[in-house]
Amino acid sequence: MGFEHVSLALLHYPVYDREGRVVATALTTIDVHDLARLARTYAMGPFFVITPLRSQQELGLRMVRHWTEGPGANHNPTRKEALRLVHFVDSLEDAVGVLKERWGQVPRTVATSAKRWPQSTDCGEMARRIAEEEVPFLILLGTGWGLSEEVVLKADFRLEPIEGWGYNHLSVRTAAAIIVDRLLGRYGR
């Protein structure tokens, strides 16, 4: 059993910088590696890296090709398998379009944030929806200082933040792993 109908999107735009301005952030290849491996581990659908910056897409594609077609493909076949899930697109709308074409319906978008938003959905409820509803889902992850308010408020769902013991500044890779395990992991079912 897999979760091919659930995909991840790592947004590099529109996100905030530390001063609260909407910016496009730089791609971090470790994010691409680790989130692709996360998506493959949970048998998820495509993993979208969203950036309108051509130079960043080219950097990411060069890295992915190294591991899927180049010397890395033979060196580490499991990484090749994971990185095949990666799609670089210009915008969130492009990612939604790819999934609409694949599934014949628009995916439900799930915004994540370190901040609590009105009408947030807890992980238990979202896990239930993912398991029961026959629709695709796209989990939105922000880089920099988080997804823009516009993206969060346009999403179909806003996931409750991960709450620890007072410290609230996880890397996107760490937050994604916790969220995906809570939504798709065997302990959440």
Secondary structure, 3 states (H helix, E strand, C coil): CCECCEEEEEECCCEECCCCCEECCCCCHHHHHHHHHHHHHCCECCEEEECCCHHHHHHHHHHHHHHHCCHHHHHCHHHHHHHCCEEEECCHHHHHHHHHHHHCCCCEEEECCCCCCCCEECHHHHHHHHHHCCCCEEEEEECCCCECHHHHHHCCEEECCCCCCCCCCCCHHHHHHHHHHHHHCHHHC
